[in-house]
Every structure is written in C-alpha cells, then in structure tokens.
Amino acid sequence: MDILVIDIGGTNIKAIATGRQKRVKFPSGSEMTPAEMVRQLKDATSDWKYDVVSIGYPGPVVDNHPVADPHNLAAGWTGFDFAKAFACPVKIINDAAMQAYGSYDQGRMLFLGLGTGLGSALVIEGVIQPLELAHLPYKKGRTFEDYLGVDSLEKRGKKKWRKHVAKVVPILQTATQTDHVVLGGGNAELVKDLPENATLGDNRNAFKGGFKLWAQTMPFSN
C-alpha cells in the first residue's frame, strides 16, 4: 500500500509518499483553502502514486473530520470532503498528534509543537490524545500560544521567547503528568537550553506518524 502523508502548517504545507526520498513543500498562510491546497499538491505530485492519504491538520479533529477552521489558514476546512478530493481513503489527525505519534518511543510523553502556533498532544502507552493547550490563559490575559508562537518570537526576540519556553514546558509537563516532553515544530531548533526532561524532536517525525496511522513504518531513512 502506497501512502501520501500531508503535514499542513500555518506557514507551509509539506508532503511525502511511499517510495519518495524528497518531500514537496509550498507556502500556506491566511488565504490557503482546502481546495487550493489539494490543487497545488496535485500539481506538485502529478507523477506520484498513492492508495491512501494521511493528513496532519492544524486544529481539532473528531471522528476523522476537522471540527474548527485553523487560526492561521482560510475558512472552509470543516466541511471539505478530502476523500472525494483525493479519490481514496483519508485519515485526518491533528498535526501535533501526528508528529507526536511519530516521535513516540515509550511511557507517557507530552509533545509541544513550536511553530506558527503552539501544537500539543499526549501519547500514553502508545495511545494518542490530541490536546488544545495553545489558547489556555498563561500571562497578562494572554495565552500560551501568544507567548510561544511565531508572532511572539518575532515581536519579543529569541532571548525573551526562549525564557517563556523554559517557563511553560515545566508547567505543561506537570499539568499533564508525563515522563518527558518532546519539542517539535519549525522553531524548536531555536531552543538553546532544553528544559529538564525535554528532548528536541525532528519535524520529519510528522511523516513517520502519518505512515504509522496505516500501521506501516516510514519507508525511508529518518
């Protein structure tokens, strides 16, 4: 079975498939609709073959369907028929949960995605539980995402952003009662001093998680 894995982000959309060593990547942003994503993706992968699709979606997903439009993309995602658009079976999961699943080794793990926003998910003894921690209140009436998202990084600078990462990670680990934390997302590599019990993830683990959704290992080197 050949699998297409799509990782939808607020800044970029990335995809890879069985038998492919290189991913495709193109910008997303506030005007990106699901129909436009499918169009661009099909254009970029016109010579690819796949039987099923895994999608990491930047928002809550229930029963394989998005239940809210992403904060950083255009509207229209909740009612879109992805299976019809790709003409094959599709599994949709929260994007942080997909990367968490690909990052998981053992025990009780909290995943935090430091990207355009703040993704979060738990994996406990192999069971994935997506979370929505980003918009919980943190400081001065603002949320965790307001301080750990890319807007904060650009507004406050790396030094202050790193301080907030160092404060927030232990808070969320304590709240979720996990053994360790994996920091992923596009900005995780900017963290200098990792908090205690935290490790740096690999963004390619999102693809690994997408393959695991169909009970297959990633068919290329990680």
Secondary structure as UniProt FT lines:
FT   STRAND          3..8
FT   STRAND          12..17
FT   TURN            18..19
FT   STRAND          24..27
FT   TURN            30..31
FT   HELIX           34..44
FT   TURN            45..47
FT   STRAND          52..57
FT   STRAND          61..62
FT   TURN            63..64
FT   STRAND          65..66
FT   TURN            71..72
FT   TURN            78..79
FT   HELIX           82..86
FT   STRAND          90..94
FT   HELIX           95..103
FT   STRAND          108..114
FT   STRAND          118..124
FT   TURN            125..126
FT   STRAND          127..130
FT   TURN            134..135
FT   STRAND          137..139
FT   TURN            140..141
FT   STRAND          142..143
FT   HELIX           144..148
FT   HELIX           150..156
FT   HELIX           158..176
FT   STRAND          180..184
FT   TURN            186..187
FT   HELIX           188..190
FT   TURN            196..197
FT   STRAND          198..200
FT   TURN            203..204
FT   HELIX           205..212
FT   TURN            213..215
//
